[in-house]
Amino acid sequence: MKTSDFDYNLPQDLIAQSPAEPRDHSRLLVLDRNTGEIEHRRFYDIVGYLNQGDVLVLSLIHISAPTRPRLISYAVFCLKK
């Protein structure tokens, strides 16, 4: 696997310049692995996708760039039991 496998075009106008307010109103992309259907939701909807025994992994990502000195991003992964 090469890091270039993860290259993709992301238009500048789709990159958040500040956190959503309130924070739980940030966008949530949901993929149904059985049907391939994609839903665009809000983070506060995440509880509707979790069941007892599921594992929720939160990853805090610090990005250093000259144009964005202190940009912090979050990635969320849910492992279904």
C-alpha positions as CSV (number, residue, x, y, z in Angstrom):
1,M,0.0,0.0,0.0
2,K,1.2,3.5,-0.9
3,T,0.3,6.8,0.8
4,S,-0.7,8.0,-2.7
5,D,-3.6,5.5,-2.5
6,F,-5.2,8.0,-0.1
7,D,-4.8,11.1,-2.3
8,Y,-8.1,12.7,-3.3
9,N,-9.3,16.1,-4.4
10,L,-10.9,18.2,-1.6
11,P,-12.1,21.6,-2.7
12,Q,-11.0,24.4,-0.3
13,D,-14.6,25.6,0.2
14,L,-15.4,22.2,1.8
15,I,-12.7,22.5,4.5
16,A,-14.0,23.8,7.8
17,Q,-12.4,27.0,8.8
18,S,-13.8,26.9,12.4
19,P,-15.6,24.3,14.5
20,A,-19.4,23.9,14.2
21,E,-21.4,25.7,17.0
22,P,-22.8,24.0,18.9
23,R,-20.1,21.3,18.5
24,D,-22.5,18.4,18.2
25,H,-23.9,20.0,15.0
26,S,-20.8,18.9,13.0
27,R,-21.4,16.8,10.0
28,L,-21.5,13.0,10.2
29,L,-21.1,10.7,7.1
30,V,-22.8,7.3,7.6
31,L,-22.1,4.3,5.3
32,D,-24.4,1.3,5.4
33,R,-22.0,-1.5,4.7
34,N,-24.8,-3.8,3.6
35,T,-26.4,-1.6,1.0
36,G,-23.7,0.9,0.2
37,E,-26.1,3.7,1.0
38,I,-24.5,7.0,2.3
39,E,-26.3,9.3,4.7
40,H,-25.4,12.8,5.6
41,R,-26.3,13.4,9.3
42,R,-25.2,15.5,12.3
43,F,-23.0,14.2,15.0
44,Y,-25.8,14.3,17.6
45,D,-27.4,11.5,15.6
46,I,-24.6,9.1,16.3
47,V,-26.3,7.5,19.3
48,G,-28.9,6.1,16.9
49,Y,-26.2,4.0,15.3
50,L,-24.7,2.5,18.4
51,N,-25.7,-0.7,20.1
52,Q,-24.5,-2.3,23.3
53,G,-21.1,-3.9,22.7
54,D,-20.1,-1.5,19.9
55,V,-16.8,0.3,20.2
56,L,-16.5,4.0,19.4
57,V,-13.0,5.2,18.6
58,L,-12.2,8.9,18.7
59,S,-9.0,10.1,17.1
60,L,-7.7,13.6,17.8
61,I,-5.5,14.8,14.9
62,H,-3.2,17.8,15.1
63,I,-2.3,19.3,11.7
64,S,0.6,21.7,11.4
65,A,0.7,23.8,8.2
66,P,1.9,27.3,7.5
67,T,-1.7,28.4,6.6
68,R,-3.3,26.6,9.6
69,P,-1.0,26.6,12.6
70,R,-3.0,24.8,15.3
71,L,-5.7,23.1,13.2
72,I,-7.2,20.2,15.1
73,S,-9.5,17.6,13.5
74,Y,-11.3,14.6,14.8
75,A,-12.0,11.2,13.2
76,V,-14.6,8.9,14.6
77,F,-14.8,5.2,13.8
78,C,-17.5,2.8,15.0
79,L,-16.8,-0.9,15.2
80,K,-20.1,-2.9,15.2
81,K,-20.2,-6.0,17.2
